[in-house]
Amino acid sequence: MYKIFTYFVATKINFMKRIFTLSLLFTFFSTSLLAQDVIARWNFEVLDFTSATGNSFTVDVGSVVADSGALVTGSEFSALHASAASAWTTPTGNGSSNSASSTGWAAGDYWQFKVSTTGYSNIGLVWDQMGSNTGPKSFIIQYSTDGTTFTNAPGAGAIYDITNDGWSAGSYKAISTRTLDLSSVTALNNQAFIYIRFTVAAGSTAINGAAIATGGTSRVDNVYIGGISGMPLTLNAFTGSVVNGKANLTWATTNEINVDGFDIEKSTNNRDFSSIGFVKANNSTENNYNFTTELSGVSYYRLKMTDKDGSFKYSKTISLNNKQTVKLDLYPNPVRNSTTLSHDKATEKASITITSLDGRKVSVINVVPGATQTTVDVTKLLNGNYIMVYENNGTRSSVQFVKQ
């Protein structure tokens, strides 16, 4: 099943004193069916840096902030030519009055767009670009989350060539419009700011095949950065263990965006579930959670993960059995350097795992077959509370301890 990302790009065209609205529909393919929102867009209709010269431009009229979109605040359009003082102008756009253009291009020079993606995932781009015959031909899309370290974008369309399409205010040319699906780059999701660059590729020649000329131009217009508002969280782990006769449930997630929280649901027949508690979501990049509840006999547990808009999905179901739990004795507890765990006779592949209370694995120890006691060194643990899990012959038992 493929995902269709839909971009509706509205561009006003002033032609023969009439305003036309052009809606462009672009489609990308991935997994599941969702529609994108415009996070920020630059149409350059009120921007002017005519006759400005330098390695980067200064604005005479208008602003570098996005013209519209869901997250305009803090957005910024910029550019840099490292080795040449360039002429920065705002000539005719692709079916519109203005675009952004400059001369003095060389490999590594770029157009750059900064925008917040807070609350958004599955980022995508739509933009128009062309150049003069002596301007740079080959570009590559790069991205960053800190504005310093940039990575080449993946996928078809990330490296591309432009042509001289001869833009005019009264005629839109679809050949100039490009799209790029960045949904696979999860690092761009839910960020305070991301940075997208259209960078001249190494070894690029001019559009006419000769060397790039000093006066050769590259021109951009109608730049749109889109994303999906919703819950793309990934449930990386959901486990349970019996600790001091209680069910201890732990789970870990990444990429939480606009998540309300987690309903912990319980069943005694693995069919009829009811909520026994709720944990509020952190909405951070990486998250670890813990929930403890009474346990009697065999019980089944699952998570209902709910978005702020009310949509939800379920985790897998896990089962815990208090009657099959092997009694564990740990002495001393609290412990400073080492402690001894008394357990039933170990079979092949028996193990002891130490985890934090939020379910993160700290260390794993192989138990000697036939042993009924195992000494565990905890000198390298930070002070705090931990769980020691003994797994043997298909059974799993736990005891909580304190490292001092």
N, C-alpha and C positions, 0 to 999 in steps of 0.2 A: 504494500500500500504506500502511496506517495503522498507527501505533503505539498500543497499548493500555496505558495506565498504570494499574496496579492498586494500589489502596489497601485494605488490610484494617485497618479501624479497630475495635479491640476496646474496648468500653466496659462496665464492670461496672455492673449495675443492681441495687440493693438493694431488692427489692420483696417484701413479705410474708415477710421473713426468708429469702428465697431469693436466690441470686446467679445472674443470667442473664448470658451473654456475647452481646453483639450484634455481629455482623460486618457491616460496611457495605462494599459493593463499589462503587467509583466508577471511571468510565472516561473517559479523555481520548484524543484522536486527534492523531497527528503522523506521524512516519515510523519504520518498522521496529518490531519487536515486543519490548518489554522490560517488566520488572516493577520497581516501585519498592520501596525499603526505607523504613521510618520512621526519619528522622534524629533527630527530637525531637517529643515530644508533651506537652501540658499538659492534664490532666483536672481540676485544681483541687480534688481530693477532700480533700487535707490542708492546703490553703491557707486562711488566715483573716485578714482585716483588717476584721472587723466593727466598725462605728461609727467607723472611721478617717476623718479629714477632712483636706483639703489639696489642693494642686494635683496631687500624686502620692501614692501610698499608701505606708504602712509595713506590714510583715508582722508579725502577732501570733503566728501559728502556721504552721508549714510553711516553704516556701522558694519563691523565684521561679525556681529551676532546674527544667528540664523533668522531668516525672515518670518518663519512660522514653524509650527510643530508642537509636540507635547512637552518637550523639555528644551526650551529656548535659553533659559537663564544659564549663563556661564559658557554657552557655545561660542565658537570662534573660528573664523576663516583666516588662514595665513598662508605664507609661501616663503621660499628662500632659494636664492641663487648664490651658491657659495663663492663662485669665482668671477662673477660679472655684475657690473652695475647695469640693471635692466630697465627698460621702459615698461611701466605698468599702465594699462589702459582698460577701458570698459566699452569695447565696441559692440556691435549688434550681436544679439544672442541667437539661440536656435528657436526661431519663431517668436522672439521677444525683443525688447528694446536694448537690453544690456547683457553682457557676459563679462567674465574676468579674463584678461589676456596679458601676456608679457613676452619680452624678448630675452636674449642672453642666456639660453638654456645650455646645460651640460649634464652629463651623467651624474646622478645623485641629487639633482635639484628637484623640488617638489611643490605641489599644492597640498595644503593640509587642512583638515576639518576636525574640530574638537567638539565633543558633545557628551553629555551624561547619558548613561543607559540604566539609571536607577529604576528598578521595577520592570525591566525589559530583558528579553532573551531573544535568541534566534535572529541575530542582527543581519541586515542585508543592505545593499547599496543600489541606487539608480543614479546615473549622471550622464550628461552630455559632454562630449569632448571632441575637438578637432584642432587642426593646426595649419599653418601656412606651408607651402611646399618646401621651405628651407628650415622649418621648425622640427623639433624632435619627433620621431615616429613611434618608438617603443617605450611603453610605461609598465610599471608593476605596482600593484596595490600592496601597501604595507600597513600594519596596525601596531598600536602600543596602548598600554594601560597606564603608563607613567610619563609619556611624552619624551622619554630618553632612549629606551631600548625598543627598537622596531623589528618586527618579524614579517617576512614575506607571507602574504595571504595564500591559503591553499585554494585549489579548485580551478576548473576551467574559467577563463575570463579574468584571472588575477594578473596574468601577463598578456598584454594586448597591444595592438598597433592602431594608430589613428590615421585618418586621411584628411585631405583638404576638402571639406564638404560645402564650402561657400555659404555660410549661414546668412539668412536675411530675416528681418523683423516680421515679415508677413507670411513666412513659409517654414513650417516645422519639417525637419529631415530626420526620419526615424533611424537612418543609418548611423547617426551620431550618438544615439542613446545606447548606453551599456548598463549591464546589471551584474551583480555579484552576490551570491548567497554565502554568508559567513556564519550560518547557523551551527556549523561544526566547530567553530572557534568559541568554546564556552568561556574562555577567559574574558571575552567582551561582554558577557552577561552581567547585568546588575552592578555596573561600575560607576563610581563617582564621576569619572570621565574616561573616554577612550579617544584615541587619535587615529585618524585615517589619512594616509598619504597616497597621492598619485605621483609616483617617483619615476624620473627618467631612468630607464634600465641601462645597465652597463653595456657599452658597445653599441648604443643606439645611434643610428644614422638619421639623416633628415628624411622627411616623407618622400622627397624626390630621389633618394638613394645616395646622395652626396653627403659630405660632412655637414653637421649642423652649423648653420650660419649665425653670426652674432645677431642679425636682425630677424631671424626666424621666430615665429610665434607659436604658442600653444594656448588654447582657449577652452575654458570650462563654463558650464551653465547648468542650471536646474539640478543641483546636487541634493539628493534625498538619502537620509539614513533612517532606516525603518527597523522595527522590532515587534515582538509579541509581548503584550502585557499579560501576565498570568503566572502559573505555577509549574516551572520546569524542573522542580526538585528531583534529585536522584537519591533514592534510598539505597545506600551502599551496604548496609548490614542491619539485620533485625534478629537478635538472639535472645535467649532466655536461659536462666539457670535458677536452681533452688538454693537459696542462701538462708540459713537458720530457719528452715521450714517455710520460707516465703518465696513467692515468685519474683525474681529480679529480671526485669526486661530492659534491654539496652538497644539503642539503634543510632545509626550515624547517617547523615545526609550531606549532600553538597548542592550548591546552586539554588538555595531557597530564594524565591522571589514572590512577594505578596502572598506568603503562606500564613494562614490564620493559626493552625496548630494541628495537634494529633489527638484524636479520640482513641483511647485504649479500650478495645472491645474484647469481651470474654464469653466463652461458651463451654458448656459441659458435654455437649454432644457433637461438636464441630459442625453444627447446622444453624442453631439459633444463637445469635450474638447480641450482647447488650453492652452499653458503655459503662465502664467502671472508673473512668478518670479522663482528664484532659490536660495536655501539656502544651503551653503556648510556644509557637515557633520563634526562633531567634532571627530568622531571615538573614543569615550570614553565609559566607562562601562555604565554610565547613562547620558542621554542627554535630554534637554528641549529646544524647539524651538518656535518662535513666528513670525507671518507674518501678516501684516495689508494691506488691499487694499480697494479701493473704492467699494461701494455697491449700486446698484440701482435695486429695485424690488426683484424678486426671483433669486438667483444664486446658483449653485451647485459647490462644490469644492472637489478635491481629491489630494493625493500626489503620485507622481511617484518617487519611491525610487530606485536610480541607484547605482550600484556597479562600482568600478573603471575599471572592465573589460567590462563594457557596459551592463551587465545583469541588469534587473530591475523587480520590482513588484509594484502593486498599493495598496493603502489604500482603505478603505471604502469611500463612497461618503457622504458628509453632505450637507445640504441645509440651507441657511439663507434668510430671507425675511425682507427687510428694511421697507416695507409698513405696516407690522404687529407689528412693534416695538412700545412699549409703551414709551412715553416720561418720563424720570426720571429727577428729580431735586435733587441735593445734596448740602447741605449747613451746615457748611462751607466746602470749598474745595480750598486750602489745609486744612488739619485737624490735630489737635494735640492729642485730647483725645476722642472726640465723634463727630459724624456728623449725620444729619437727612436726610433720603431718602424719598422724596415725590413720590408716585407711585399711580397707579390705585387701586381700592378697592380690597383688598386681599380676596381670597377664601380659602377654606380648603386646607392645605398642601402647601400654598405659602411659599417661602423661599428666603433668601438672601445669596448668596455665595460670599466670597471674595477670589480672586485668584491673584497670582503674574502675571506679564506680560507674563511669559513663560508657564502659564497654571496650575501651581501647586496650589492645593486647600489649602487655609490657614484656613478658618473657614466657618461654615454654621450656619445661624440663622433662626429659625422658625418665620414666620410673623403671628401676631394675625389676625384671620379671621375678615374681615370688616374694618381693618385699612387702612388708606390712607397715613400715615406717620409712619416711623419706625426709632427710634434712634439707632445708631450702635456704640458700644464702640470699639475703635481701639487702646487703650493705649498699648496693648501687641504687636502690630505690630512694626517691625523694620522700620526705616525711608526708604522711597522709593515710587515707583509707584505701584499701585494696580488697579484691576478691581472689581467693585461691580456688581454682576449679580442678577437680580430680576426675579424669575420664578413664574408665576401665571396663572392658568387656561390654560396651554398648550402654553403660550407665554414666551419668554425669552428675556430680555432687559438688557443692560449693560451701565455702566458709569465708566469712569476712574477717579481716585482720587490720591492725593499725601498725604502721611503720613509724617509729620514733627516732 
